[in-house]
Amino acid sequence: MTRVKVTAPRSAAKPVMDSRVAAEESDVGQVFVRSLIRSQLRLALVVAAGFLLILLAFPLMLGLVPGLAEAKIAGIPFGWLLLGAGIYPVIGLSAWLYIRTAARNEARYRDLAEDR
């Protein structure tokens, strides 16, 4: 069996500077980076607060709707089902919202950094 070494020809292209590094080197770039960090922090806090409010609303709903706390489905108390199975779609929705909005924030930052 013979060994074959696969290589590519060396190119004379200049190394491309990362837009993030280029943006961080100037005063305007530092403002952009701080703005991105603030927007990501704000997003994280809003999503976490919304998730916690929904999580706290589940037990309140059980207390406010008469007979709901005593209801059973397939022998399992409804409150357990609600907190055990009903919370997972809320977690998924919160994660999807966070990822989508964080990606949009980063895309806006990249657009600003490249336009500079």
WOLIN-V372735 format. One record per residue. RES is the residue in one letter. PSI is psi in whole degrees, 0 to 359 (* if undefined). D_LAST is the distance of its C-alpha to the last C-alpha in Angstrom with 2 decimals. Layout:
RES|PSI|D_LAST, RES|PSI|D_LAST
This chain:
M|135|54.30, T|147|51.81, R|138|48.38, V|129|45.53, K|120|42.32, V|122|39.33, T|161|36.44, A|149|33.53, P|147|33.10, R|134|30.65, S|158|27.63, A|17|25.97, A|145|22.46, K|145|19.94, P|136|19.01, V|129|15.67, M|133|13.71, D|135|13.21, S|329|9.73, R|317|11.47, V|317|12.73, A|322|9.66, A|326|8.12, E|345|11.63, E|341|11.99, S|167|10.25, D|319|11.60, V|320|8.71, G|322|8.47, Q|325|12.20, V|318|12.23, F|317|10.46, V|315|13.08, R|322|15.84, S|319|15.14, L|316|15.44, I|317|18.57, R|317|20.04, S|323|19.65, Q|321|21.23, L|315|23.96, R|316|24.67, L|314|25.00, A|317|27.33, L|320|29.45, V|315|29.80, V|318|30.83, A|317|33.20, A|318|34.74, G|318|35.26, F|315|36.85, L|322|39.12, L|317|40.19, I|319|41.18, L|320|42.94, L|336|44.88, A|334|45.77, F|307|47.71, P|327|50.53, L|322|50.63, M|321|51.17, L|324|54.08, G|330|55.65, L|330|55.24, V|115|56.56, P|137|60.29, G|349|61.63, L|326|58.28, A|331|58.58, E|349|62.00, A|145|61.05, K|140|61.18, I|119|59.86, A|36|61.65, G|1|63.07, I|131|59.70, P|140|58.92, F|325|56.27, G|319|54.32, W|317|53.95, L|318|52.84, L|314|50.32, L|330|48.80, G|314|49.27, A|333|48.17, G|341|46.53, I|335|43.78, Y|320|42.31, P|327|40.81, V|319|39.22, I|314|37.74, G|317|36.44, L|319|34.95, S|316|33.26, A|316|31.80, W|315|30.63, L|316|29.00, Y|312|27.24, I|316|25.95, R|314|24.80, T|323|22.95, A|319|21.45, A|322|20.13, R|319|18.65, N|316|16.95, E|324|15.50, A|321|14.41, R|319|12.58, Y|314|10.86, R|320|10.01, D|317|8.72, L|318|6.40, A|326|5.47, E|330|5.43, D|337|3.78, R|*|0.00
